[in-house]
Amino acid sequence: MTVEVQYAISGGRVGRNEHMSILSRHHRLFESLLILSDAATAGAAFLLARQLRFSFPETLPFGEVSPSVETFWLSLLAMLIWPLLARLGGLYRSRRTEKNLNEAFQIIKTSVGALIALVTVAYFTRDHRYSRLTLLIWACLTPMMVFSGRVVLRFGLSRLRKMGLNLRHIIVVGDGEAAKHIIETIRGEPALGLNLIGHVGEAPAHPDVPFLGGFDDLERVADEHLPQQWILALRPEKMPMLASLVEVMQKTNADIRLIPDVIQYATLGRGVEDFSGFPCIDLQSTPQGGLNLLLKRSFDLIVGGFLTMVGAPLMGLLAATVKLTSRGPVLYAQERV
């Protein structure tokens, strides 16, 4: 959880609350810049898609060029719709500890959803029927351009973090495999931008990580080290201590993240979601449903159809070659037992 904080200056130095407020403002500034960057990228991708669509009449013949006025309005819609869906999909929350592959998949889902939304809005609000191939090219260009921009940005941030800049200072509280895994991950990936102040638990978890004290020393540790984030990784038998530990952590106005030590029970499709205001941890889940299923099906049809059209001549050539150079049918069928 993140607690809203106010300015506090005492003793002639910057107080803890002001320190946290500055961090919060920095995060909001970075989020705003990312939203503006994605919106500009979506608009630029739309203009580029139109240029590509109508620049090769021999390869991609067309009857008439879509009006510039329609291009302008649809590019504005794209700049509004794409960041809105990205925000709803959680693309603007902190992703320091996530892999790029997860972000790339979410960007693709957002682009498919944005394509559907843009086509729907344009159908009901615009009189001119815009080039469908331009819209399809836009849906393919946008995720590549957005992801590339984010990779460049993350690379720059990782370089800064390796130099000791733009770091978040954290303390890991807990024992067991989850706590050890978190510590190893933080130590092994400096590009995450997480500075591990130390560890609180029953015993030292790593020989190279400062042991700050036991669970009873948590209040003293909080006052001495002023972390920006706590990571709680308690073994199941230690969960009764959770309420008292969180009560101490809340006084620091720092972020508090709970990572239950239940990885041994997790199998397929694990994740975390909101269940009527409560965090729900999925240890195993069935295939996607709801909006995710709609987006996945739409993505399969759009991308699959496009790749089928592109690859149809080659597949036809291969089929003819097989037929002419060998006996029997082109497609091989066999009954399996």
C-alpha positions in Angstrom: 0.0 0.0 0.0 1.1 3.6 -0.5 0.2 6.2 2.0 -0.4 9.8 0.9 2.1 12.0 2.6 2.6 15.8 3.3 5.7 18.0 3.7 7.5 17.9 7.0 10.8 19.7 7.7 12.4 19.4 11.1 15.8 19.9 12.7 17.1 21.9 9.8 16.9 18.9 7.4 14.4 17.4 5.0 12.0 15.2 6.9 10.9 11.7 6.0 7.4 12.8 4.8 8.9 15.4 2.4 11.3 12.7 1.1 8.4 10.4 0.3 6.4 13.2 -1.2 9.2 14.0 -3.6 9.4 10.4 -4.7 5.6 10.3 -5.2 5.8 13.4 -7.4 8.7 11.9 -9.4 6.7 8.8 -10.1 3.7 10.8 -11.2 5.9 12.9 -13.4 7.4 9.8 -15.0 4.0 8.3 -15.5 2.7 11.5 -17.2 5.7 11.6 -19.5 5.1 7.9 -20.4 1.4 8.6 -21.2 2.3 11.6 -23.4 5.0 9.5 -25.1 2.6 6.6 -25.8 0.0 9.0 -27.1 2.5 10.7 -29.4 3.7 7.3 -30.6 0.1 6.1 -31.4 -0.5 9.3 -33.4 2.8 9.0 -35.2 2.2 5.3 -36.0 -1.2 6.2 -37.5 0.4 8.9 -39.8 3.1 6.4 -40.8 0.5 3.7 -41.5 -1.3 6.0 -43.9 2.0 6.9 -45.6 2.9 3.2 -46.0 -0.6 2.3 -47.2 -0.7 4.8 -50.1 3.0 5.0 -51.1 3.2 1.7 -53.0 0.3 1.6 -55.5 1.9 -1.2 -57.5 2.2 -3.5 -54.4 -0.9 -2.2 -52.6 -3.4 -0.9 -55.2 -6.1 1.5 -54.1 -9.0 3.4 -55.5 -8.7 6.7 -53.7 -6.5 8.2 -51.0 -8.2 8.6 -47.6 -8.8 12.3 -47.0 -6.2 14.2 -44.8 -9.0 15.6 -42.6 -10.1 12.0 -41.7 -6.5 11.1 -41.1 -6.2 14.0 -38.7 -9.3 13.2 -36.7 -8.6 9.5 -36.5 -5.0 10.1 -35.4 -6.4 12.2 -32.6 -8.8 9.4 -31.6 -5.9 7.0 -31.6 -3.9 9.3 -29.4 -6.8 9.3 -26.9 -7.9 5.7 -27.1 -4.5 3.9 -26.9 -3.3 5.5 -23.6 -6.8 5.2 -22.1 -6.8 1.4 -22.7 -3.2 1.2 -21.6 -4.1 2.9 -18.3 -7.0 0.5 -17.8 -4.6 -2.4 -18.5 -2.1 -1.3 -15.9 0.7 -0.3 -18.3 1.6 2.8 -16.3 2.2 1.3 -13.0 5.8 0.7 -11.8 7.2 -2.4 -13.6 10.8 -2.5 -12.2 10.4 -6.1 -11.1 8.6 -7.4 -14.2 10.1 -8.9 -17.3 9.8 -7.1 -20.7 7.9 -10.0 -22.2 4.9 -9.4 -19.9 4.9 -5.7 -20.8 5.2 -6.6 -24.5 2.2 -8.9 -24.3 0.1 -6.3 -22.5 1.1 -3.7 -25.2 -0.1 -6.1 -27.9 -3.4 -6.7 -26.1 -3.8 -2.9 -25.8 -3.2 -2.4 -29.5 -5.8 -5.0 -30.5 -8.3 -3.4 -28.1 -7.5 0.1 -29.4 -8.0 -1.2 -33.0 -11.4 -2.5 -32.1 -12.3 0.7 -30.2 -11.1 3.0 -33.0 -13.0 1.1 -35.7 -16.1 1.2 -33.6 -15.9 4.9 -32.8 -15.0 5.8 -36.4 -18.0 3.8 -37.7 -20.5 5.7 -35.6 -18.9 9.2 -35.6 -17.3 9.6 -39.0 -19.2 9.7 -42.4 -16.2 8.6 -44.4 -15.2 4.9 -44.4 -11.5 4.9 -43.8 -9.0 2.5 -45.3 -9.1 -0.7 -43.4 -5.6 -1.7 -44.4 -4.3 1.5 -42.9 -6.0 0.7 -39.6 -4.5 -2.8 -39.7 -1.0 -1.5 -40.4 -1.5 1.0 -37.6 -2.4 -1.9 -35.2 0.8 -3.7 -36.2 3.1 -0.6 -36.0 1.9 0.7 -32.7 3.0 -2.1 -30.4 6.4 -2.3 -32.1 7.0 1.5 -31.8 5.6 1.7 -28.2 7.7 -1.2 -27.0 10.8 0.0 -28.8 10.5 3.4 -27.1 10.0 1.8 -23.7 13.0 -0.5 -24.2 15.2 2.6 -25.0 13.8 4.4 -22.0 14.4 1.4 -19.7 17.9 1.0 -21.0 18.6 4.6 -20.1 17.1 4.2 -16.7 19.1 0.9 -16.1 22.3 2.7 -16.9 21.4 5.5 -14.4 20.5 2.9 -11.8 23.8 1.0 -12.3 25.5 4.3 -11.6 23.6 4.6 -8.3 21.0 7.0 -9.5 17.2 6.7 -9.5 17.2 4.0 -6.8 14.4 2.8 -4.5 15.7 1.8 -1.0 14.0 -1.2 0.4 14.1 -3.6 3.3 13.1 -7.3 3.1 11.2 -8.6 6.1 10.8 -12.4 6.5 12.5 -15.7 6.2 12.0 -18.8 4.0 12.5 -19.4 0.3 10.5 -16.4 -0.9 12.6 -13.9 1.1 15.9 -15.6 -0.1 14.7 -15.5 -3.7 13.8 -11.8 -3.5 17.2 -11.0 -2.0 19.0 -13.0 -4.7 16.9 -11.3 -7.5 17.6 -7.8 -6.2 21.3 -8.5 -5.8 21.6 -10.1 -9.2 19.8 -7.5 -11.2 21.0 -4.0 -10.4 19.1 -2.6 -13.4 15.9 -3.0 -11.4 16.9 0.1 -9.5 16.3 -1.5 -6.0 18.9 -0.8 -3.3 18.7 -3.5 -0.6 19.3 -1.7 2.7 19.2 -5.0 4.6 17.1 -7.9 5.9 14.9 -8.3 9.0 14.0 -11.8 10.2 14.9 -14.6 12.7 18.4 -15.1 11.2 20.6 -13.7 8.4 19.3 -14.7 5.0 22.4 -13.9 3.0 26.1 -13.5 4.0 26.5 -10.3 1.9 23.3 -8.6 3.0 23.2 -6.6 6.3 21.1 -8.3 9.0 19.3 -5.4 10.6 17.6 -7.4 13.4 14.7 -9.6 14.4 11.0 -8.9 14.0 10.9 -7.3 17.5 13.5 -4.7 16.2 11.4 -3.5 13.3 10.4 -0.2 14.8 14.1 0.6 15.6 15.1 -0.4 12.0 12.4 1.8 10.6 13.6 4.8 12.5 17.2 4.3 11.6 17.0 3.5 7.9 13.9 5.2 6.6 13.2 2.8 3.7 11.1 3.8 0.7 9.6 0.3 0.4 9.1 -2.7 2.6 8.8 -6.2 1.1 7.1 -8.7 3.4 7.9 -12.3 2.6 6.7 -14.4 5.6 6.5 -18.1 5.9 2.9 -19.4 6.4 3.5 -20.2 10.1 4.6 -16.5 10.6 1.5 -15.0 9.1 -0.1 -14.3 12.5 2.6 -11.6 12.9 1.5 -9.8 9.8 -0.9 -7.3 11.5 1.7 -6.1 14.1 4.5 -5.8 11.4 2.3 -3.8 9.1 1.2 -1.5 11.9 4.9 -0.6 12.4 5.6 -0.2 8.7 2.6 2.1 8.1 4.2 4.7 10.4 7.0 5.1 7.9 4.7 6.3 5.0 6.6 3.9 2.7 5.2 1.4 0.2 4.4 -2.0 1.7 4.4 -5.1 -0.6 3.4 -8.5 0.6 4.8 -11.6 -1.1 3.3 -14.8 0.4 5.6 -17.8 0.6 3.3 -20.0 -1.3 5.3 -20.6 -4.5 5.4 -24.3 -3.8 1.7 -24.5 -4.3 1.5 -22.5 -7.5 1.1 -24.3 -10.8 -0.6 -23.0 -14.0 -1.6 -19.4 -14.6 -0.6 -17.9 -11.2 -1.3 -14.2 -10.7 -2.9 -11.6 -8.5 -6.2 -9.8 -9.0 -8.7 -7.7 -7.2 -11.7 -9.6 -5.7 -14.3 -7.1 -4.3 -11.5 -4.9 -2.9 -9.3 -7.7 -1.6 -6.1 -9.0 -3.3 -6.7 -12.5 -4.6 -3.7 -14.7 -5.4 -4.3 -17.3 -8.1 -2.3 -20.4 -7.5 -3.9 -22.1 -10.5 -6.3 -20.7 -13.0 -8.3 -21.9 -16.0 -7.8 -20.4 -19.5 -8.6 -16.7 -20.1 -12.1 -15.4 -20.1 -14.0 -12.2 -20.3 -12.3 -9.2 -21.9 -8.9 -11.0 -22.2 -10.6 -13.9 -24.1 -12.2 -11.3 -26.5 -8.9 -9.5 -27.0 -7.0 -12.8 -27.5 -9.6 -14.1 -30.0 -9.6 -10.7 -31.9 -5.8 -10.8 -32.0 -5.8 -14.4 -33.3 -8.2 -13.5 -36.1 -6.6 -10.3 -37.2 -3.0 -11.4 -37.0 -3.8 -14.9 -38.3 -5.7 -13.5 -41.2 -3.0 -11.1 -42.1 -0.3 -13.7 -42.0 -2.4 -16.1 -44.0 -2.8 -13.5 -46.7 0.9 -12.8 -46.7 1.9 -16.4 -46.7 -0.8 -17.8 -49.1 1.4 -17.4 -52.3 4.3 -19.2 -50.7 2.1 -22.0 -49.3 0.4 -22.4 -52.7 3.9 -22.7 -54.3 5.0 -25.3 -51.8 1.8 -27.3 -52.3 2.2 -27.3 -56.0 5.9 -28.3 -55.7 4.9 -31.2 -53.4 2.2 -32.3 -55.8 4.4 -32.2 -58.8 7.4 -33.9 -57.3 5.8 -36.7 -55.3 2.9 -39.1 -55.3 -0.1 -38.9 -53.0 -2.0 -36.0 -51.6 -0.4 -32.7 -50.6 -1.7 -32.9 -47.0 -0.7 -35.9 -45.0 -3.2 -37.6 -42.7 -2.7 -40.4 -40.3 -4.9 -42.0 -37.7 -3.3 -41.8 -34.2 -3.9 -44.3 -31.5 
